[in-house]
Amino acid sequence: MKNLKDLLGMLLMAMVIATGCQAESNSSENQEEQVEEQAGIEATVELTKDEGAEQITEKEINVEEGTVLLDAMEENFELETQDGFITGIEGVSAEEGEQKAWIYTVNGEEAMVGAGEYEIEEDDEIRFDFQAWE
């Protein structure tokens, strides 16, 4: 009977140790996943006026993979939108009758899609410029 109690005690202890090791392993894996999520994608957003003549601000942003530019802008800047278009950033917007708008480029290239469609990529250099249009 004593041997049976000893055997059951050792089995119970082994199960506790095994469970503790697995929990620690899962905790370690969760921490690694959180670090990867926090790392995300880094990009730079610069706000300028009049084709770069005046800089408003520049900011490094960190977003999850697959984040579209419009969502990232809403999270990182004071934004005004209308019908899916950005009409104001950080309080800068066209006055009544003024023919000015926010135009953006990515890595020096004119954007071919709206900010609501462009997925940010690692090390993108994004410039929003408030400029006149004809």
C-alpha positions as CSV (number, residue, x, y, z in Angstrom):
1,M,0.0,0.0,0.0
2,K,2.9,2.4,0.9
3,N,4.5,1.6,-2.5
4,L,1.2,2.5,-4.3
5,K,1.0,5.8,-2.4
6,D,4.6,6.6,-3.3
7,L,4.0,5.7,-6.9
8,L,0.9,7.9,-7.1
9,G,2.7,10.7,-5.4
10,M,5.6,10.6,-7.9
11,L,3.2,10.4,-10.8
12,L,1.3,13.4,-9.5
13,M,4.5,15.4,-9.0
14,A,5.7,14.5,-12.6
15,M,2.4,15.8,-14.0
16,V,2.7,19.0,-12.1
17,I,6.3,19.5,-13.3
18,A,5.3,18.7,-16.9
19,T,2.3,21.1,-16.8
20,G,4.5,23.9,-15.3
21,C,7.1,23.4,-18.1
22,Q,4.5,23.5,-20.8
23,A,2.9,26.7,-19.3
24,E,6.3,28.4,-19.2
25,S,6.9,27.4,-22.8
26,N,3.6,28.8,-23.9
27,S,4.2,31.9,-22.0
28,S,7.6,32.3,-23.7
29,E,6.0,31.7,-27.1
30,N,3.3,34.3,-26.4
31,Q,5.9,36.9,-25.4
32,E,7.8,36.3,-28.7
33,E,4.5,36.7,-30.6
34,Q,3.8,40.0,-28.8
35,V,7.3,41.3,-29.6
36,E,6.8,40.4,-33.2
37,E,3.4,42.1,-33.3
38,Q,4.8,45.2,-31.6
39,A,7.7,45.3,-34.1
40,G,5.3,45.5,-37.0
41,I,6.1,47.6,-40.0
42,E,7.9,50.9,-39.7
43,A,7.4,53.8,-42.0
44,T,7.9,57.6,-42.0
45,V,5.1,60.1,-42.6
46,E,6.1,63.7,-43.5
47,L,3.5,66.5,-43.8
48,T,4.5,69.5,-45.9
49,K,2.9,72.4,-47.7
50,D,3.4,73.8,-51.2
51,E,5.3,71.0,-52.8
52,G,7.7,70.6,-49.8
53,A,8.4,74.3,-49.4
54,E,7.2,74.2,-45.8
55,Q,7.5,71.2,-43.4
56,I,4.7,70.8,-41.0
57,T,5.9,67.6,-39.2
58,E,7.6,64.3,-39.6
59,K,6.7,61.2,-37.7
60,E,7.9,57.6,-37.5
61,I,4.9,55.2,-37.3
62,N,4.7,51.5,-36.5
63,V,1.7,49.5,-37.9
64,E,0.7,45.9,-38.3
65,E,1.3,44.2,-41.6
66,G,-1.6,44.8,-43.9
67,T,-2.6,48.2,-42.5
68,V,-3.9,50.7,-45.0
69,L,-2.6,54.2,-45.0
70,L,-5.9,55.9,-44.2
71,D,-6.2,53.8,-41.0
72,A,-2.6,54.6,-40.0
73,M,-3.2,58.3,-40.6
74,E,-6.3,58.2,-38.4
75,E,-4.4,56.5,-35.6
76,N,-1.4,58.9,-35.7
77,F,-2.7,62.3,-36.8
78,E,-5.7,64.6,-36.3
79,L,-7.6,63.8,-39.5
80,E,-10.6,65.2,-41.3
81,T,-12.2,63.0,-44.1
82,Q,-15.0,63.4,-46.5
83,D,-16.3,60.6,-48.7
84,G,-13.2,58.6,-48.1
85,F,-10.8,61.5,-49.0
86,I,-8.5,63.2,-46.5
87,T,-9.5,66.8,-46.4
88,G,-7.5,67.9,-43.4
89,I,-4.5,66.8,-41.4
90,E,-3.4,68.4,-38.1
91,G,-5.9,71.3,-38.7
92,V,-4.6,72.1,-42.1
93,S,-7.4,72.1,-44.8
94,A,-8.7,74.1,-47.7
95,E,-10.8,77.1,-47.0
96,E,-14.1,77.7,-48.8
97,G,-13.4,78.1,-52.5
98,E,-9.6,77.5,-52.1
99,Q,-8.3,74.9,-54.7
100,K,-5.9,73.1,-52.4
101,A,-5.8,69.4,-51.4
102,W,-3.6,66.9,-49.6
103,I,-1.7,64.9,-52.2
104,Y,0.5,62.0,-51.1
105,T,3.6,60.2,-52.5
106,V,5.3,57.0,-51.4
107,N,9.0,56.7,-51.7
108,G,9.1,59.7,-54.0
109,E,6.5,58.2,-56.4
110,E,3.0,59.6,-57.0
111,A,0.4,57.3,-55.4
112,M,-1.8,55.4,-57.9
113,V,-4.5,54.5,-55.3
114,G,-6.3,56.3,-52.5
115,A,-5.0,56.2,-49.0
116,G,-7.9,53.9,-48.1
117,E,-6.4,51.3,-50.5
118,Y,-2.6,51.6,-50.1
119,E,-1.1,49.0,-47.7
120,I,1.9,50.4,-45.9
121,E,5.2,48.5,-46.5
122,E,8.4,48.3,-44.5
123,D,10.5,51.5,-44.6
124,D,8.0,53.4,-46.7
125,E,8.6,57.2,-46.9
126,I,5.2,58.7,-47.2
127,R,4.8,62.5,-47.8
128,F,1.4,64.3,-47.6
129,D,1.7,67.7,-49.3
130,F,-1.0,70.4,-49.0
131,Q,-0.8,72.0,-52.4
132,A,-2.8,73.8,-55.1
133,W,-4.5,71.9,-57.8
134,E,-5.9,73.0,-61.2
